[in-house]
Amino acid sequence: MSSPLPTSAATAHLPSSPTLARQVLLGASLILIAFNLRPVFGSISVVLPEVMRDTGMGPTAASLLTTLPLLCLGIFAVPAPALSRRFGPERTLFGALLLICIGTLLRGTGNLPLLFASTALAGAGIAVGNVLLPGLVKRDFPTHAAMMTGFYTLAVCAGASGSTAFTVPLERHVFHGSWALTLAAWALPAALVLLLWAPQALAAKPLPAHAQARSGSLWHDSLAWQVTGFMGLQSALAYIVLGWLAPMLRERGLDGAEAGYVVALSILVQLATCLVTPSIAARCRDQRAIAVGLAAIILVSMLAFIFAPLSGRWLWAVLLGCGQGGAFALALSLIVMRSPDSAATAQLSAMAQGGGYVLASGGPLLAGLLRGWTGSFESSALLLVVLASAMAWCGWGAGRRLLVKPRPEA
């Protein structure tokens, strides 16, 4: 069961207050780390037809390639809190960045089996980063959690938008048609942030076991499951867009570069909604109406991309960006808002992103399989209706003004 929201929540053990300069450096580092949590997804989608052509990969394998990172996000989110307790969140995050950098770089080989393996490696690092960032925000910016959630969510969207918009131009004008080298180039931002984060991570010491705030199990808590469902279902819709919207638009007659620009515009619009949604949500009595409204916006705009004339593609891209940027920011905000302390935040983050991304992996996989079976993306319309309806239902429950109540561990 979940407990009503109290006027004050229990706080976990906090480190000594850092100086303003260290606080600014920490905040900037977390935002830059967040930027590197999506280029692996956005960059592959816009060159997927070329990858399929050059490697002989069929539609089913392409669906698995777009689904594999999501499965990794779910699977490797589960051990993230335990790794954080063992090595400290800063050092664990350093290891996650290293995996992202290496996995992204290895995509440059152009070898199909290694493309799958390197994508999984990067996905494991992204999973750990996804889980740890909300807990660090709750711990180190307790009075500015909504603002910092907005900033790092904005950075995540910027990474997705940038990789979607610039991958095709990089492939054509810098790497002379080599999609493999273009995919590998997205390791550079991760490497630069790795250099910035390394001194901070190595200087941080994990707390002794007796001093660490621990949270019990949340698997029994209905509110935690609703937060997980909202996170997973909005992610399923988001990764259908990242994985298949550009191929869908190309199938309807758009040039590859223009299809990438349409997707990039949609993600670019998310920057604004990612930034303002957490603050708006924090000021509301509850977040139920926001969650349902965002699900409706996403559904309408996605159906328009499938059935409406492409002359309205830029309008639909803006509408989709508003819906998905707001939904993603709200999902991350609910993890912070529904938990009483930083330890519970890490636990809820692991559950919501672990279970949520496993659930989300079915979205792009089913969309790709339906396209392969029917020869058209129109068959995905019913799938979109089901996912958006379920997202609205979970959002109505997760938006209630309650707190999760971890069950004490034996």
C-alpha positions as CSV (number, residue, x, y, z in Angstrom):
1,M,0.0,0.0,0.0
2,S,1.0,3.6,-0.5
3,S,1.0,6.3,2.2
4,P,-0.5,9.8,1.9
5,L,2.0,12.5,1.2
6,P,3.2,14.0,4.5
7,T,4.2,17.6,5.0
8,S,7.8,16.6,5.4
9,A,9.7,13.5,4.2
10,A,12.4,11.6,5.8
11,T,15.8,12.5,4.4
12,A,18.7,10.2,3.8
13,H,22.2,10.7,5.0
14,L,23.6,13.7,3.1
15,P,27.3,14.5,2.5
16,S,28.7,17.7,3.9
17,S,27.6,20.8,2.0
18,P,29.8,21.4,-1.1
19,T,31.0,24.8,-2.1
20,L,29.1,26.8,-4.7
21,A,31.8,26.0,-7.4
22,R,31.7,22.3,-6.7
23,Q,27.9,22.4,-6.8
24,V,27.9,24.1,-10.1
25,L,30.5,21.7,-11.5
26,L,28.5,18.7,-10.2
27,G,25.2,20.1,-11.7
28,A,26.9,20.8,-15.1
29,S,28.5,17.3,-15.1
30,L,25.2,15.5,-14.4
31,I,23.6,17.5,-17.2
32,L,26.4,16.6,-19.7
33,I,26.2,13.0,-18.6
34,A,22.5,13.0,-19.3
35,F,23.2,14.3,-22.9
36,N,25.0,11.0,-23.6
37,L,22.1,8.8,-22.6
38,R,20.3,8.8,-26.0
39,P,22.6,9.3,-29.0
40,V,22.9,5.4,-29.3
41,F,19.2,5.3,-30.0
42,G,18.7,8.4,-32.2
43,S,21.7,7.9,-34.4
44,I,20.9,4.3,-35.6
45,S,17.3,5.0,-36.6
46,V,18.0,7.5,-39.3
47,V,20.5,5.3,-41.1
48,L,18.7,2.0,-40.5
49,P,17.8,1.5,-44.2
50,E,21.5,1.8,-45.1
51,V,22.5,-0.6,-42.3
52,M,19.9,-3.1,-43.6
53,R,21.1,-2.7,-47.2
54,D,24.8,-3.1,-46.4
55,T,24.6,-5.9,-43.9
56,G,21.7,-7.9,-45.4
57,M,19.8,-7.5,-42.2
58,G,16.1,-8.3,-42.5
59,P,13.1,-6.5,-40.9
60,T,13.0,-8.9,-37.9
61,A,16.7,-8.4,-37.2
62,A,16.2,-4.6,-37.5
63,S,13.4,-4.8,-35.0
64,L,15.6,-6.7,-32.6
65,L,18.4,-4.1,-33.1
66,T,16.1,-1.3,-32.2
67,T,14.7,-3.3,-29.2
68,L,18.0,-4.6,-27.8
69,P,19.0,-1.3,-26.1
70,L,15.6,-1.1,-24.4
71,L,16.0,-4.6,-23.0
72,C,19.4,-3.6,-21.7
73,L,17.9,-0.5,-20.1
74,G,15.5,-2.8,-18.2
75,I,17.8,-5.6,-17.3
76,F,20.8,-3.6,-16.2
77,A,18.7,-1.0,-14.2
78,V,18.0,-3.6,-11.6
79,P,21.5,-4.1,-10.2
80,A,22.3,-0.3,-10.4
81,P,21.3,0.5,-6.7
82,A,23.4,-2.4,-5.4
83,L,26.4,-1.3,-7.5
84,S,25.9,2.3,-6.2
85,R,26.0,1.1,-2.6
86,R,29.1,-1.0,-3.2
87,F,31.2,1.4,-5.2
88,G,29.5,4.8,-4.6
89,P,27.1,6.5,-7.1
90,E,29.9,8.7,-8.6
91,R,32.2,5.8,-9.4
92,T,29.4,3.6,-10.6
93,L,28.3,6.4,-12.9
94,F,31.9,6.6,-14.2
95,G,31.8,3.0,-15.1
96,A,28.5,3.5,-16.9
97,L,30.0,6.3,-18.9
98,L,32.9,4.1,-19.9
99,L,30.6,1.4,-21.1
100,I,28.7,4.0,-23.2
101,C,31.9,5.3,-24.7
102,I,33.3,1.9,-25.6
103,G,30.0,0.5,-26.9
104,T,29.4,3.5,-29.1
105,L,32.9,3.4,-30.5
106,L,32.8,-0.3,-31.3
107,R,29.8,0.3,-33.6
108,G,32.3,1.8,-36.1
109,T,33.5,-1.7,-37.1
110,G,30.5,-2.2,-39.3
111,N,30.4,-5.9,-38.3
112,L,26.8,-7.0,-37.8
113,P,27.3,-9.3,-34.7
114,L,29.5,-6.7,-33.1
115,L,26.9,-4.0,-33.9
116,F,24.5,-6.0,-31.7
117,A,27.1,-6.6,-29.0
118,S,28.3,-3.0,-28.8
119,T,24.7,-1.7,-28.7
120,A,24.0,-4.0,-25.8
121,L,27.2,-2.8,-24.0
122,A,26.2,0.9,-24.5
123,G,22.7,0.1,-23.4
124,A,24.0,-1.4,-20.1
125,G,25.8,1.8,-19.3
126,I,22.8,3.9,-20.2
127,A,20.6,1.8,-17.9
128,V,22.9,2.5,-14.9
129,G,23.0,6.2,-15.7
130,N,19.3,6.4,-16.0
131,V,18.8,4.9,-12.5
132,L,21.5,6.9,-10.7
133,L,20.8,10.4,-12.0
134,P,17.4,10.9,-10.2
135,G,19.0,9.7,-6.9
136,L,21.9,12.1,-7.2
137,V,19.5,15.0,-8.0
138,K,17.4,14.1,-4.9
139,R,20.6,13.9,-2.8
140,D,22.6,16.8,-3.9
141,F,19.9,19.3,-5.0
142,P,17.1,18.7,-2.5
143,T,15.8,22.2,-2.7
144,H,16.1,22.5,-6.5
145,A,15.0,19.0,-7.5
146,A,12.4,20.1,-10.0
147,M,14.7,22.6,-11.7
148,M,17.5,20.0,-12.0
149,T,15.2,17.3,-13.2
150,G,14.1,19.8,-15.9
151,F,17.7,20.5,-16.9
152,Y,18.9,16.9,-17.1
153,T,15.7,15.8,-18.9
154,L,16.4,18.7,-21.4
155,A,19.9,17.3,-21.9
156,V,18.6,13.8,-22.5
157,C,16.3,15.2,-25.2
158,A,19.1,17.3,-26.6
159,G,21.2,14.2,-27.0
160,A,18.4,12.4,-28.8
161,S,17.6,15.4,-31.0
162,G,21.2,16.2,-31.9
163,S,22.0,12.6,-32.9
164,T,18.8,12.3,-35.0
165,A,19.4,15.6,-36.8
166,F,23.1,15.4,-37.5
167,T,23.8,11.7,-38.1
168,V,22.7,11.8,-41.8
169,P,24.6,15.1,-42.6
170,L,27.7,13.7,-40.8
171,E,27.4,10.5,-42.9
172,R,27.1,12.3,-46.2
173,H,29.5,15.3,-45.8
174,V,32.1,14.2,-43.2
175,F,32.4,10.4,-43.4
176,H,31.6,10.0,-47.1
177,G,28.7,7.6,-46.8
178,S,30.1,5.5,-44.0
179,W,27.3,4.8,-41.6
180,A,29.6,2.8,-39.3
181,L,32.1,5.6,-38.8
182,T,29.2,8.0,-38.3
183,L,27.7,5.9,-35.5
184,A,31.1,5.6,-33.8
185,A,31.6,9.4,-33.9
186,W,28.9,9.7,-31.2
187,A,31.5,8.2,-28.7
188,L,33.3,11.6,-28.8
189,P,30.8,13.5,-26.5
190,A,30.9,10.6,-24.0
191,A,34.7,10.6,-24.0
192,L,34.8,14.3,-23.3
193,V,32.4,14.0,-20.4
194,L,34.3,11.0,-19.1
195,L,37.4,13.2,-18.7
196,L,35.3,15.8,-16.8
197,W,33.7,13.3,-14.5
198,A,36.8,11.2,-13.8
199,P,38.4,13.5,-11.1
200,Q,35.0,13.9,-9.3
201,A,34.2,10.2,-9.4
202,L,37.7,9.1,-8.2
203,A,37.7,11.6,-5.4
204,A,34.3,10.4,-4.1
205,K,34.4,7.7,-1.5
206,P,31.5,5.3,-1.0
207,L,29.9,5.5,2.4
208,P,30.5,2.6,4.8
209,A,27.6,0.1,4.8
210,H,26.3,1.1,8.3
211,A,26.1,4.8,7.2
212,Q,24.2,4.2,4.0
213,A,20.5,5.0,3.8
214,R,18.7,1.9,2.5
215,S,15.2,1.4,1.2
216,G,13.1,-1.7,1.4
217,S,11.2,-3.5,-1.4
218,L,8.7,-1.7,-3.5
219,W,7.4,-4.7,-5.5
220,H,4.3,-4.9,-3.3
221,D,3.4,-1.2,-3.7
222,S,0.6,-0.4,-6.2
223,L,1.7,3.2,-6.6
224,A,5.2,2.1,-7.5
225,W,3.8,-0.2,-10.2
226,Q,1.7,2.7,-11.6
227,V,4.8,4.8,-11.8
228,T,6.6,1.9,-13.5
229,G,3.7,1.5,-16.0
230,F,3.7,5.2,-16.9
231,M,7.4,5.2,-17.4
232,G,7.4,2.1,-19.5
233,L,4.4,3.0,-21.7
234,Q,5.6,6.5,-22.5
235,S,9.0,5.0,-23.3
236,A,7.4,2.4,-25.6
237,L,5.8,5.2,-27.6
238,A,9.0,7.3,-27.5
239,Y,11.2,4.5,-28.9
240,I,8.7,3.7,-31.6
241,V,9.3,7.3,-32.7
242,L,13.0,7.0,-32.3
243,G,13.3,3.7,-34.0
244,W,10.6,3.8,-36.7
245,L,9.3,7.3,-37.4
246,A,12.1,8.2,-39.8
247,P,11.7,4.9,-41.7
248,M,7.9,5.5,-41.7
249,L,8.3,8.9,-43.2
250,R,10.8,7.6,-45.8
251,E,8.3,4.9,-46.8
252,R,5.8,7.6,-47.4
253,G,8.1,9.4,-49.7
254,L,10.3,11.8,-47.7
255,D,14.1,12.0,-48.3
256,G,16.2,10.4,-45.6
257,A,17.7,13.8,-44.5
258,E,14.2,15.4,-44.3
259,A,12.8,12.5,-42.4
260,G,15.6,12.9,-39.9
261,Y,14.9,16.6,-39.6
262,V,11.2,16.0,-38.9
263,V,12.1,13.5,-36.1
264,A,14.8,16.0,-34.8
265,L,12.3,18.8,-34.7
266,S,9.9,16.7,-32.7
267,I,12.7,15.9,-30.2
268,L,13.9,19.6,-30.3
269,V,10.5,20.7,-29.2
270,Q,10.9,18.3,-26.3
271,L,13.7,20.6,-24.9
272,A,11.2,23.3,-24.0
273,T,8.5,20.9,-22.5
274,C,11.2,18.9,-20.7
275,L,12.4,22.1,-19.0
276,V,9.0,23.4,-17.9
277,T,7.0,20.3,-17.1
278,P,8.7,19.4,-13.8
279,S,8.2,22.9,-12.4
280,I,4.5,22.9,-13.5
281,A,4.0,19.4,-12.1
282,A,5.5,20.4,-8.8
283,R,3.1,23.3,-8.5
284,C,0.0,21.3,-9.2
285,R,-2.0,19.6,-6.4
286,D,-1.6,16.3,-8.3
287,Q,-0.4,15.3,-11.8
288,R,-3.3,13.1,-13.0
289,A,-4.8,15.5,-15.6
290,I,-1.3,16.3,-17.0
291,A,-0.5,12.6,-17.5
292,V,-3.8,11.9,-19.3
293,G,-3.6,15.0,-21.4
294,L,0.0,14.2,-22.6
295,A,-1.0,10.6,-23.5
296,A,-3.8,12.0,-25.7
297,I,-1.5,14.5,-27.4
298,I,1.0,11.7,-28.3
299,L,-1.7,9.5,-29.7
300,V,-3.3,12.1,-31.9
301,S,0.1,13.3,-33.4
302,M,1.3,9.7,-34.0
303,L,-1.9,8.7,-35.8
304,A,-1.6,11.9,-37.9
305,F,1.9,10.8,-39.1
306,I,0.4,7.5,-40.3
307,F,-2.8,8.7,-41.9
308,A,-2.8,12.5,-42.4
309,P,-1.3,14.3,-45.4
310,L,2.4,14.9,-45.0
311,S,1.9,18.6,-45.7
312,G,1.2,18.9,-42.0
313,R,4.3,17.0,-40.9
314,W,6.0,19.9,-39.2
315,L,2.9,20.7,-37.2
316,W,2.6,17.1,-36.1
317,A,6.2,17.0,-35.2
318,V,5.8,20.0,-32.9
319,L,2.6,18.5,-31.3
320,L,4.4,15.1,-30.8
321,G,7.4,16.9,-29.2
322,C,5.2,18.7,-26.8
323,G,3.5,15.4,-25.7
324,Q,6.6,13.2,-25.5
325,G,8.8,15.8,-23.9
326,G,6.2,16.5,-21.3
327,A,5.6,12.8,-20.7
328,F,9.2,11.9,-20.3
329,A,9.9,14.8,-17.9
330,L,6.7,13.9,-15.9
331,A,7.8,10.2,-15.7
332,L,11.2,11.2,-14.2
333,S,9.5,13.8,-11.9
334,L,7.1,11.2,-10.6
335,I,10.0,9.0,-9.5
336,V,11.3,11.9,-7.4
337,M,7.9,13.2,-6.2
338,R,6.5,9.8,-5.2
339,S,9.5,8.8,-3.1
340,P,10.2,10.1,0.5
341,D,14.0,10.2,0.4
342,S,17.0,9.6,-1.9
343,A,17.3,5.9,-1.0
344,A,13.7,5.3,-2.0
345,T,14.2,7.4,-5.1
346,A,17.0,5.1,-6.2
347,Q,14.9,2.1,-5.5
348,L,11.9,3.5,-7.3
349,S,14.1,4.6,-10.1
350,A,15.5,1.1,-10.5
351,M,12.0,-0.5,-10.5
352,A,10.4,2.1,-12.8
353,Q,13.2,2.1,-15.3
354,G,14.0,-1.6,-15.0
355,G,10.5,-2.9,-15.3
356,G,9.5,0.1,-17.4
357,Y,12.1,-0.3,-20.1
358,V,11.5,-4.1,-20.3
359,L,7.9,-3.2,-21.0
360,A,8.9,-0.5,-23.4
361,S,11.0,-2.9,-25.5
362,G,7.8,-4.5,-26.8
363,G,6.8,-1.2,-28.5
364,P,9.4,-0.9,-31.2
365,L,9.7,-4.6,-31.6
366,L,5.9,-5.0,-32.2
367,A,5.9,-2.0,-34.5
368,G,8.7,-3.5,-36.6
369,L,7.1,-6.9,-36.7
370,L,3.8,-5.5,-37.7
371,R,5.5,-3.6,-40.5
372,G,7.2,-6.8,-41.7
373,W,4.1,-8.9,-41.6
374,T,1.7,-6.4,-43.2
375,G,4.1,-4.4,-45.4
376,S,2.8,-1.1,-44.0
377,F,3.1,1.0,-40.8
378,E,-0.7,1.6,-40.8
379,S,-1.0,-1.7,-38.9
380,S,0.7,0.0,-36.0
381,A,-2.3,2.3,-35.4
382,L,-4.1,-0.1,-33.1
383,L,-0.9,-0.8,-31.2
384,L,-0.5,3.0,-30.6
385,V,-4.1,3.3,-29.3
386,V,-3.5,0.4,-26.8
387,L,-0.2,1.8,-25.5
388,A,-1.5,5.4,-25.2
389,S,-4.7,4.2,-23.4
390,A,-2.7,2.1,-20.9
391,M,-0.3,5.0,-20.4
392,A,-3.2,7.3,-19.5
393,W,-4.6,4.8,-17.0
394,C,-1.2,4.3,-15.3
395,G,-0.7,8.1,-15.3
396,W,-4.0,8.7,-13.6
397,G,-2.9,6.4,-10.7
398,A,0.7,7.6,-10.6
399,G,-0.4,11.2,-10.6
400,R,-2.1,10.9,-7.2
401,R,-0.6,12.9,-4.4
402,L,0.8,9.9,-2.5
403,L,4.2,8.5,-1.5
404,V,5.4,4.9,-2.1
405,K,6.0,3.0,1.1
406,P,8.9,0.6,0.9
407,R,8.5,-2.7,2.9
408,P,11.4,-3.0,5.4
409,E,14.0,-5.7,4.5
410,A,14.4,-8.6,6.8
